[in-house]
Amino acid sequence: MTMKVISRTLAGALALVATTGAWAQVSLMDVYEQAVTNDPTLALQQLNQDNAQTQVTSGFSNLLPQVNASANYTVSSTEDPTPDFEDGKSYGVGVSASQKIFALAAVDAYEAVKLNASKIEIETESARQDLIVRVAEAYINVLRARDARDSAETQLTAVERQYEQTEQRYEVGLVTVTDVMDAQATLDETRVALIDARSQYDISLQNLSVLTGQIPDEVMLLGDRLPIETPVEGGQDRWIEVALERHPDILAALKGLESGERELSARRNNRLPTVTANADINYGGSDQEIGDPDFSDRISSSVRLTVSVPLYTGGATSAEIVSRGIRNNIAEQQLELLKRNISVQVGNLYRQVRTDAQNIAAQEQVVKSRESALQATEVGYEVGTRNIVEVLNAQQAVFAARQAYANARYDYLIDRLKLKQAAGQLSEEDLKAIESFLVMN
């Protein structure tokens, strides 16, 4: 009976642990999906896009017919009625419609807001790509911080063990008190480092929550399998060429220039005549008993063309034309600067990814060398040719090398994403590719 109870309790505990782990451990794509919904920066950009679409609707409405209805009801009276007028009531209803037939300025203004809406739509896509990088960086920074924390914990365990061994060797006279004090100092430093590492890990989780609105309990691990793709030597020019063609910031700036040109055209066309067709129909009547026999219920209608020519606006139109032209010139210079900056950015990232790929292989070799050096130092310490300081330094070098190797892999992943972003080629698929290299903790 007791064994059955224990078995059921153990099974329930294991099920609870499994359920909690599956719920608490957040994948990279989980974070991204939460960020798409909760990130304030992307939400603001999407609101800007929605607002731009309403401006398109508003601009188009200026080209459509304008229809208005009116009605009136009048009660009239006099204290001194005359034979020609007595108290009575009158009423009238009417409908008027107008349609711009020739209004180039309105057409240009509508085309300008459409182009501006396209510009903001491209900027929203740029914001989505930026979110992909921010999510990846924040998530990987959690991995970095956790590695540093775990490394500090492991290092503390190793130093504590080394300190205990040093004390034991001191008690039997194999080492001096200096060795004990050196081991104690290293132990204290390692404890301080662990406190800082734990704090940095908590900070990284808080930074991640800025994107998602909540703090994850745990994240996944970067597995040992990580294919390293080094960009082809000499392929930098092709990456720059693609970036100049596809980078969303450049595409958005081009749309902004087109919009500015249509706005300039609209300002110039404000000097041209505007032709408007108008149509009215009215129905009215009166119940006055005495008066003009022709004054009775009647329907009237009219159709007319109105030509409006601006003759003098106090110089406002000319000033608007000059101002819009200057702003267009500013936009052209900003576009040129943007192209140059992106070209440099792509080139730097291209070289950095190549460096990262080489650095991973080099750091992996450093880890092996440091581990071999530690083994040799420990052997030397056992036979008396090395002291405790050298052993502790060798241990620290191993932990530092392992952390540098882990950071090199993280740097490679982030820099590769940034390179694709700079070239305008970044998508959710790149985030999914990174997640395929992550494993459950």
C-alpha positions as CSV (number, residue, x, y, z in Angstrom):
1,M,0.0,0.0,0.0
2,T,2.8,2.4,0.9
3,M,4.7,1.6,-2.3
4,K,1.6,2.4,-4.3
5,V,1.1,5.8,-2.6
6,I,4.8,6.6,-3.1
7,S,4.5,5.6,-6.8
8,R,1.5,7.7,-7.4
9,T,3.1,10.7,-5.6
10,L,6.3,10.3,-7.7
11,A,4.3,10.0,-10.9
12,G,2.3,13.1,-10.1
13,A,5.5,15.1,-9.2
14,L,7.2,14.0,-12.5
15,A,4.1,15.0,-14.4
16,L,4.0,18.4,-12.7
17,V,7.7,19.0,-13.4
18,A,7.2,18.0,-17.1
19,T,4.2,20.3,-17.4
20,T,5.9,23.2,-15.7
21,G,9.0,22.9,-17.8
22,A,7.1,22.8,-21.1
23,W,5.1,25.9,-20.0
24,A,8.0,27.8,-18.5
25,Q,10.6,27.3,-21.2
26,V,10.1,29.8,-23.9
27,S,11.4,29.3,-27.5
28,L,12.7,32.0,-29.7
29,M,9.6,31.9,-31.9
30,D,7.4,32.1,-28.9
31,V,9.1,35.3,-27.9
32,Y,8.8,36.7,-31.4
33,E,5.1,35.9,-31.7
34,Q,4.6,37.6,-28.3
35,A,6.7,40.6,-29.4
36,V,4.7,41.0,-32.6
37,T,1.6,41.4,-30.5
38,N,3.1,43.4,-27.5
39,D,6.0,45.4,-28.8
40,P,5.2,49.1,-28.5
41,T,7.6,50.2,-31.3
42,L,5.9,48.0,-33.9
43,A,2.5,48.9,-32.6
44,L,3.3,52.6,-33.0
45,Q,4.4,52.0,-36.6
46,Q,1.3,50.0,-37.4
47,L,-0.8,52.9,-36.1
48,N,1.1,55.2,-38.3
49,Q,0.3,53.0,-41.3
50,D,-3.4,52.9,-40.3
51,N,-3.4,56.7,-40.1
52,A,-1.8,57.0,-43.5
53,Q,-4.6,54.8,-45.0
54,T,-7.2,57.1,-43.6
55,Q,-5.4,60.0,-45.3
56,V,-5.7,58.2,-48.6
57,T,-9.4,57.8,-48.1
58,S,-9.7,61.5,-47.2
59,G,-7.7,62.5,-50.2
60,F,-9.8,60.5,-52.6
61,S,-13.0,62.0,-51.1
62,N,-11.9,65.4,-52.5
63,L,-12.2,63.9,-56.0
64,L,-15.7,62.5,-55.5
65,P,-19.0,64.3,-55.9
66,Q,-20.1,66.3,-52.9
67,V,-23.9,66.1,-52.2
68,N,-25.7,68.2,-49.6
69,A,-29.4,68.4,-48.6
70,S,-31.1,71.4,-47.0
71,A,-34.6,72.1,-45.6
72,N,-36.3,75.1,-44.1
73,Y,-39.7,75.8,-42.5
74,T,-40.8,79.3,-41.8
75,V,-43.8,80.7,-39.9
76,S,-44.4,84.4,-40.6
77,S,-46.8,86.8,-39.0
78,T,-47.6,90.5,-38.8
79,E,-49.6,92.7,-36.4
80,D,-50.8,94.9,-39.2
81,P,-51.8,92.6,-42.0
82,T,-52.1,94.2,-45.4
83,P,-54.2,93.1,-48.3
84,D,-51.0,91.8,-49.9
85,F,-49.8,89.7,-47.0
86,E,-51.3,87.6,-44.2
87,D,-49.9,85.2,-41.6
88,G,-48.8,81.9,-43.1
89,K,-46.2,79.2,-43.4
90,S,-43.6,78.4,-46.0
91,Y,-41.3,75.5,-46.4
92,G,-38.6,74.3,-48.8
93,V,-36.3,71.4,-49.4
94,G,-33.3,71.1,-51.7
95,V,-30.5,68.9,-52.8
96,S,-27.2,70.3,-54.3
97,A,-24.3,68.4,-55.8
98,S,-20.9,69.4,-57.0
99,Q,-18.2,67.6,-58.9
100,K,-14.7,68.9,-59.6
101,I,-14.1,68.4,-63.4
102,F,-10.7,70.0,-63.6
103,A,-8.6,70.2,-60.4
104,L,-5.1,69.0,-61.0
105,A,-3.9,70.1,-57.6
106,A,-6.4,67.8,-55.9
107,V,-5.3,64.9,-58.1
108,D,-1.7,65.5,-57.3
109,A,-2.5,65.8,-53.6
110,Y,-4.3,62.5,-53.7
111,E,-1.4,60.8,-55.5
112,A,1.0,62.3,-52.9
113,V,-0.9,60.8,-50.0
114,K,-1.0,57.4,-51.7
115,L,2.7,57.4,-52.2
116,N,3.2,58.5,-48.6
117,A,1.0,55.6,-47.5
118,S,3.2,53.2,-49.5
119,K,6.3,54.7,-47.9
120,I,4.9,54.1,-44.4
121,E,3.9,50.6,-45.3
122,I,7.5,49.9,-46.3
123,E,8.7,51.5,-43.0
124,T,6.4,49.1,-41.2
125,E,8.1,46.2,-43.0
126,S,11.4,47.7,-41.9
127,A,10.1,47.8,-38.3
128,R,9.2,44.1,-38.5
129,Q,12.7,43.3,-39.7
130,D,14.1,45.4,-36.9
131,L,11.9,43.5,-34.4
132,I,13.4,40.2,-35.6
133,V,16.9,41.4,-34.8
134,R,15.8,42.9,-31.5
135,V,14.1,39.7,-30.4
136,A,17.1,37.6,-31.5
137,E,19.5,39.9,-29.7
138,A,17.5,40.1,-26.5
139,Y,17.0,36.3,-26.5
140,I,20.6,35.6,-27.2
141,N,21.7,38.1,-24.6
142,V,19.7,35.9,-22.1
143,L,21.7,32.9,-23.3
144,R,24.9,34.8,-22.9
145,A,24.0,35.9,-19.4
146,R,22.9,32.4,-18.4
147,D,26.1,30.9,-19.8
148,A,28.1,33.5,-17.7
149,R,26.0,32.7,-14.6
150,D,26.4,28.9,-15.1
151,S,30.1,29.3,-15.7
152,A,30.5,31.4,-12.6
153,E,28.6,28.8,-10.5
154,T,30.8,26.0,-11.9
155,Q,33.9,28.1,-11.4
156,L,32.9,28.7,-7.8
157,T,32.5,25.0,-7.2
158,A,35.9,24.3,-8.6
159,V,37.6,27.1,-6.6
160,E,35.9,26.0,-3.4
161,R,37.1,22.5,-4.0
162,Q,40.6,23.8,-4.7
163,Y,40.5,25.9,-1.6
164,E,39.5,22.9,0.6
165,Q,42.4,20.9,-1.0
166,T,44.8,23.7,-0.3
167,E,43.8,23.9,3.3
168,Q,44.2,20.2,3.7
169,R,47.7,20.3,2.1
170,Y,48.5,23.2,4.4
171,E,47.5,21.2,7.5
172,V,50.0,18.5,6.5
173,G,52.7,21.0,5.6
174,L,52.7,20.5,1.8
175,V,52.0,24.2,1.1
176,T,52.5,27.5,2.7
177,V,50.0,29.9,4.2
178,T,50.5,32.1,1.2
179,D,48.9,29.4,-1.0
180,V,45.9,29.3,1.4
181,M,45.5,33.1,1.3
182,D,45.8,33.2,-2.5
183,A,43.1,30.5,-2.7
184,Q,40.9,32.5,-0.3
185,A,41.3,35.6,-2.4
186,T,40.4,33.8,-5.6
187,L,37.4,32.3,-3.8
188,D,36.2,35.7,-2.7
189,E,36.6,37.1,-6.2
190,T,34.7,34.2,-7.7
191,R,31.8,34.8,-5.3
192,V,31.7,38.4,-6.3
193,A,31.7,37.4,-10.0
194,L,28.8,35.1,-9.4
195,I,26.7,37.8,-7.7
196,D,27.3,40.0,-10.8
197,A,26.6,37.2,-13.2
198,R,23.3,36.4,-11.6
199,S,22.3,40.1,-11.6
200,Q,23.2,40.4,-15.3
201,Y,21.0,37.3,-16.0
202,D,18.1,38.9,-14.3
203,I,18.7,42.2,-16.2
204,S,18.7,40.3,-19.5
205,L,15.3,38.7,-18.7
206,Q,13.9,42.2,-17.8
207,N,15.2,43.5,-21.2
208,L,13.5,40.6,-23.0
209,S,10.2,41.5,-21.2
210,V,10.3,44.9,-22.8
211,L,9.4,43.2,-26.1
212,T,6.9,40.7,-24.8
213,G,5.4,42.3,-21.8
214,Q,6.2,39.3,-19.6
215,I,9.3,37.7,-18.1
216,P,10.0,34.1,-19.2
217,D,11.0,31.6,-16.5
218,E,13.5,29.9,-18.8
219,V,14.8,29.9,-22.3
220,M,16.3,27.2,-24.5
221,L,20.0,26.3,-25.1
222,L,22.2,26.7,-28.2
223,G,23.1,23.2,-29.1
224,D,26.5,21.9,-30.2
225,R,25.3,21.7,-33.9
226,L,25.8,25.1,-35.5
227,P,26.7,25.1,-39.2
228,I,29.0,28.0,-40.0
229,E,28.5,29.5,-43.4
230,T,31.3,31.9,-44.2
231,P,30.4,34.6,-46.8
232,V,32.3,34.1,-50.1
233,E,35.5,36.1,-50.4
234,G,34.9,39.0,-52.8
235,G,31.1,38.7,-52.5
236,Q,30.9,42.0,-50.6
237,D,30.1,44.1,-53.7
238,R,27.1,41.8,-54.5
239,W,25.7,42.2,-51.0
240,I,26.0,46.0,-51.3
241,E,24.3,45.9,-54.6
242,V,21.4,43.9,-53.3
243,A,21.2,46.2,-50.2
244,L,20.9,49.3,-52.4
245,E,18.1,47.6,-54.3
246,R,16.1,46.0,-51.5
247,H,16.9,47.8,-48.2
248,P,13.5,48.9,-46.9
249,D,14.8,52.3,-45.6
250,I,16.0,53.1,-49.2
251,L,12.8,52.0,-50.7
252,A,10.8,54.1,-48.2
253,A,13.0,57.1,-48.9
254,L,12.4,56.7,-52.7
255,K,8.6,56.6,-52.1
256,G,9.0,59.7,-50.0
257,L,10.8,61.5,-52.8
258,E,8.0,60.5,-55.2
259,S,5.4,61.8,-52.8
260,G,7.3,65.0,-52.4
261,E,7.4,65.5,-56.2
262,R,3.7,65.1,-56.4
263,E,3.2,67.5,-53.6
264,L,5.4,70.0,-55.4
265,S,3.2,69.5,-58.5
266,A,0.1,70.1,-56.4
267,R,1.6,73.4,-55.2
268,R,2.3,74.5,-58.7
269,N,-1.1,73.5,-60.0
270,N,-2.7,75.6,-57.3
271,R,-2.1,78.4,-59.8
272,L,-4.3,76.8,-62.4
273,P,-8.1,77.2,-62.8
274,T,-10.5,74.8,-61.0
275,V,-13.6,73.9,-62.9
276,T,-16.6,72.6,-60.8
277,A,-20.0,71.4,-62.0
278,N,-22.9,72.2,-59.8
279,A,-26.5,71.0,-59.9
280,D,-29.4,72.0,-57.6
281,I,-33.0,71.0,-57.2
282,N,-35.4,72.7,-54.8
283,Y,-39.0,72.2,-53.8
284,G,-41.0,74.7,-51.8
285,G,-44.4,76.0,-51.0
286,S,-46.6,78.3,-48.9
287,D,-50.1,78.1,-47.3
288,Q,-50.7,81.9,-47.3
289,E,-54.3,82.5,-48.3
290,I,-53.9,86.0,-49.7
291,G,-51.1,87.1,-51.9
292,D,-49.6,86.6,-55.2
293,P,-51.5,83.8,-57.0
294,D,-48.3,82.6,-58.5
295,F,-46.8,82.0,-55.1
296,S,-47.5,78.3,-54.6
297,D,-45.8,75.0,-54.4
298,R,-43.1,74.8,-57.0
299,I,-39.9,72.9,-58.1
300,S,-36.8,74.7,-59.3
301,S,-33.5,73.2,-60.6
302,S,-30.3,74.6,-62.0
303,V,-27.1,73.3,-63.6
304,R,-24.0,75.4,-63.8
305,L,-20.2,75.3,-64.3
306,T,-18.0,77.3,-62.0
307,V,-14.5,78.3,-62.9
308,S,-12.2,79.5,-60.1
309,V,-8.9,81.2,-60.9
310,P,-6.6,82.2,-58.1
311,L,-5.3,85.7,-59.1
312,Y,-3.4,86.7,-55.9
313,T,-2.8,84.8,-52.7
314,G,-0.4,87.2,-51.0
315,G,2.6,85.2,-52.1
316,A,1.6,82.1,-50.2
317,T,1.5,79.8,-53.3
318,S,5.0,80.9,-54.4
319,A,6.3,80.4,-50.9
320,E,4.8,76.9,-50.7
321,I,6.4,75.9,-54.0
322,V,9.8,77.1,-52.9
323,S,9.5,75.4,-49.5
324,R,8.4,72.1,-51.0
325,G,11.3,72.2,-53.5
326,I,13.8,72.8,-50.7
327,R,12.3,69.9,-48.7
328,N,12.6,67.7,-51.8
329,N,16.3,68.6,-52.2
330,I,16.9,67.8,-48.5
331,A,15.2,64.4,-49.0
332,E,17.5,63.7,-52.0
333,Q,20.6,64.5,-49.9
334,Q,19.3,62.4,-47.1
335,L,18.8,59.5,-49.5
336,E,22.3,59.8,-50.8
337,L,23.7,59.8,-47.2
338,L,21.5,56.8,-46.4
339,K,22.8,54.8,-49.4
340,R,26.4,55.6,-48.4
341,N,25.8,54.6,-44.7
342,I,24.1,51.3,-45.8
343,S,26.9,50.5,-48.2
344,V,29.5,50.9,-45.4
345,Q,27.3,49.0,-42.9
346,V,26.9,46.1,-45.3
347,G,30.6,46.0,-46.0
348,N,31.4,46.1,-42.3
349,L,28.9,43.4,-41.4
350,Y,30.1,41.2,-44.3
351,R,33.6,41.4,-43.0
352,Q,32.5,40.9,-39.4
353,V,30.5,37.7,-40.3
354,R,33.7,36.3,-42.0
355,T,35.7,37.3,-38.9
356,D,33.0,35.7,-36.6
357,A,33.2,32.4,-38.5
358,Q,37.0,32.3,-38.3
359,N,36.8,33.4,-34.6
360,I,34.6,30.4,-33.7
361,A,37.2,27.9,-35.0
362,A,40.0,29.8,-33.3
363,Q,38.2,30.0,-29.9
364,E,37.4,26.3,-30.1
365,Q,41.1,25.6,-30.4
366,V,41.8,28.0,-27.5
367,V,39.5,26.0,-25.3
368,K,41.3,22.8,-26.1
369,S,44.7,24.5,-25.5
370,R,43.5,26.0,-22.1
371,E,42.2,22.7,-21.0
372,S,45.4,21.0,-21.8
373,A,47.4,23.7,-20.0
374,L,45.2,23.3,-17.0
375,Q,45.8,19.6,-16.9
376,A,49.6,20.1,-17.1
377,T,49.5,22.8,-14.4
378,E,47.5,20.5,-12.1
379,V,50.1,17.7,-12.6
380,G,52.9,20.2,-11.9
381,Y,51.1,21.3,-8.8
382,E,50.9,17.7,-7.6
383,V,54.6,17.2,-8.0
384,G,55.5,20.6,-6.6
385,T,56.7,22.4,-9.7
386,R,53.7,24.7,-9.9
387,N,52.0,26.7,-7.1
388,I,48.3,27.3,-6.3
389,V,48.2,30.7,-8.0
390,E,49.2,29.1,-11.3
391,V,46.5,26.4,-10.9
392,L,43.8,29.0,-10.2
393,N,44.9,31.2,-13.1
394,A,44.8,28.2,-15.4
395,Q,41.3,27.3,-14.2
396,Q,40.1,30.9,-14.8
397,A,41.6,30.8,-18.2
398,V,39.6,27.7,-19.1
399,F,36.4,29.2,-18.0
400,A,37.2,32.5,-19.8
401,A,38.0,30.5,-23.0
402,R,34.8,28.6,-22.9
403,Q,32.8,31.8,-22.4
404,A,34.6,33.4,-25.3
405,Y,33.8,30.4,-27.5
406,A,30.1,30.6,-26.6
407,N,30.1,34.4,-27.2
408,A,31.8,33.9,-30.6
409,R,28.9,31.6,-31.7
410,Y,26.3,34.1,-30.4
411,D,28.1,36.9,-32.2
412,Y,28.0,35.0,-35.5
413,L,24.3,34.4,-35.2
414,I,23.5,38.0,-34.5
415,D,25.9,39.5,-37.0
416,R,24.5,37.2,-39.7
417,L,21.0,38.4,-39.0
418,K,22.2,42.0,-39.1
419,L,23.9,41.4,-42.5
420,K,20.7,40.1,-43.9
421,Q,18.7,43.0,-42.4
422,A,21.2,45.5,-44.0
423,A,20.7,43.8,-47.3
424,G,16.9,43.8,-47.0
425,Q,16.7,40.0,-47.0
426,L,15.7,39.3,-43.4
427,S,12.5,37.3,-42.7
428,E,10.9,35.2,-40.0
429,E,12.5,32.2,-41.7
430,D,15.9,33.4,-40.5
431,L,14.6,33.4,-37.0
432,K,13.2,29.9,-37.4
433,A,16.6,28.8,-38.7
434,I,18.2,29.9,-35.5
435,E,15.6,28.2,-33.4
436,S,16.4,24.9,-35.2
437,F,19.8,25.1,-33.5
438,L,18.3,25.5,-30.0
439,V,17.6,22.6,-27.7
440,M,15.5,22.1,-24.6
441,N,17.3,23.0,-21.4
